[in-house]
Amino acid sequence: MSDGSPQVTPVWVDVDPDGSHVIINTFDGSLKMGNVSQDPRVAISVVDKNNPWRTVIVRGMVVERQHEGANAHIDKMAQKYLGQETYPWRRPGMQRVMLRIKPDHVMEMGVDA
């Protein structure tokens, strides 16, 4: 945040096919976009849906903001996370944006199920 405190928002997570970047999808005008524009450092915590004791923590930098393909990407995430073909909360005029994050620290914790 502007005072240096962290902002936490649950997000859907995707990964580049080669595993080099984490991708999240947000929209222009969101608090998250404002914050990463001021400071591109981010942290992400991912919980295994099949084993809540298994987590991955990623810290890194937003290295790219991409509007092209972002609507198709949020639909892909809706399919992955909701089982729906299209993102159900799309609003007129909302411009989606993908944030590509280059990890600089990855830590896996927990017990395999």
C-alpha positions as CSV (number, residue, x, y, z in Angstrom):
1,M,0.0,0.0,0.0
2,S,1.1,3.6,-0.2
3,D,2.2,3.4,3.4
4,G,4.4,0.4,2.7
5,S,2.1,-2.2,4.3
6,P,1.2,-5.3,2.3
7,Q,-2.1,-5.7,0.4
8,V,-3.7,-9.1,0.4
9,T,-6.2,-10.2,-2.2
10,P,-7.2,-13.8,-3.0
11,V,-6.4,-14.4,-6.7
12,W,-6.5,-17.2,-9.2
13,V,-3.1,-18.4,-10.2
14,D,-1.7,-19.6,-13.5
15,V,1.8,-20.5,-14.5
16,D,3.6,-20.1,-17.9
17,P,3.9,-23.5,-19.7
18,D,7.7,-23.4,-19.1
19,G,7.2,-22.6,-15.4
20,S,9.2,-19.4,-15.6
21,H,6.4,-17.0,-14.5
22,V,3.3,-16.9,-12.4
23,I,0.4,-15.2,-14.0
24,I,-2.5,-13.5,-12.2
25,N,-5.4,-11.6,-13.8
26,T,-6.9,-8.3,-12.4
27,F,-8.4,-5.2,-14.0
28,D,-7.3,-1.7,-14.7
29,G,-8.4,0.6,-11.8
30,S,-8.1,-2.1,-9.2
31,L,-6.3,-1.5,-5.9
32,K,-3.8,-4.2,-6.9
33,M,-3.0,-2.5,-10.2
34,G,-2.4,0.8,-8.4
35,N,-0.1,-0.9,-5.8
36,V,2.0,-2.9,-8.3
37,S,2.4,0.3,-10.4
38,Q,4.0,1.9,-7.3
39,D,6.0,-1.2,-6.3
40,P,6.1,-4.3,-8.5
41,R,7.2,-6.6,-5.7
42,V,4.5,-9.2,-4.8
43,A,4.0,-12.3,-2.7
44,I,1.7,-15.2,-3.5
45,S,0.6,-18.0,-1.2
46,V,-0.9,-21.1,-3.0
47,V,-2.7,-23.8,-1.1
48,D,-3.1,-27.3,-2.6
49,K,-6.9,-27.9,-2.9
50,N,-6.3,-31.6,-2.2
51,N,-4.1,-31.1,0.8
52,P,-4.5,-27.8,2.8
53,W,-1.3,-28.6,4.7
54,R,0.7,-28.3,1.4
55,T,1.5,-24.8,0.3
56,V,3.8,-22.9,-2.0
57,I,5.0,-19.3,-1.3
58,V,6.3,-17.2,-4.1
59,R,7.9,-13.8,-3.9
60,G,8.8,-11.9,-7.0
61,M,8.4,-8.9,-9.3
62,V,5.7,-8.0,-11.8
63,V,7.7,-7.9,-15.0
64,E,4.9,-7.5,-17.5
65,R,1.4,-6.1,-17.7
66,Q,-0.6,-7.4,-20.7
67,H,-4.1,-6.5,-21.8
68,E,-4.1,-8.5,-25.0
69,G,-5.5,-12.0,-24.3
70,A,-6.5,-11.0,-20.7
71,N,-10.3,-11.6,-21.3
72,A,-9.6,-15.1,-22.7
73,H,-7.3,-15.7,-19.8
74,I,-9.9,-14.8,-17.1
75,D,-12.3,-17.2,-18.9
76,K,-9.6,-19.9,-18.8
77,M,-9.2,-19.3,-15.0
78,A,-13.0,-19.4,-14.5
79,Q,-13.0,-22.8,-16.2
80,K,-10.2,-24.0,-14.0
81,Y,-11.5,-22.6,-10.7
82,L,-15.3,-22.6,-11.2
83,G,-15.9,-25.1,-13.9
84,Q,-17.6,-22.3,-15.9
85,E,-16.8,-21.4,-19.5
86,T,-16.8,-17.7,-19.0
87,Y,-15.9,-15.4,-16.1
88,P,-19.3,-14.6,-14.4
89,W,-18.4,-11.3,-12.8
90,R,-17.4,-9.4,-16.0
91,R,-18.6,-5.8,-16.0
92,P,-19.1,-3.5,-19.0
93,G,-16.1,-1.3,-19.5
94,M,-13.8,-3.4,-17.2
95,Q,-10.4,-3.9,-18.9
96,R,-8.7,-7.1,-17.7
97,V,-4.9,-7.2,-17.4
98,M,-2.6,-10.2,-16.9
99,L,0.3,-9.6,-14.5
100,R,3.3,-11.8,-15.3
101,I,5.5,-12.3,-12.2
102,K,9.1,-13.5,-12.2
103,P,9.7,-15.4,-9.0
104,D,12.9,-14.7,-7.1
105,H,12.0,-16.9,-4.1
106,V,9.9,-20.1,-4.1
107,M,9.3,-22.2,-1.0
108,E,7.2,-25.3,-0.8
109,M,6.0,-26.4,2.6
110,G,3.8,-29.2,4.0
111,V,3.2,-32.9,3.7
112,D,2.2,-34.7,0.5
113,A,-1.2,-36.3,0.7
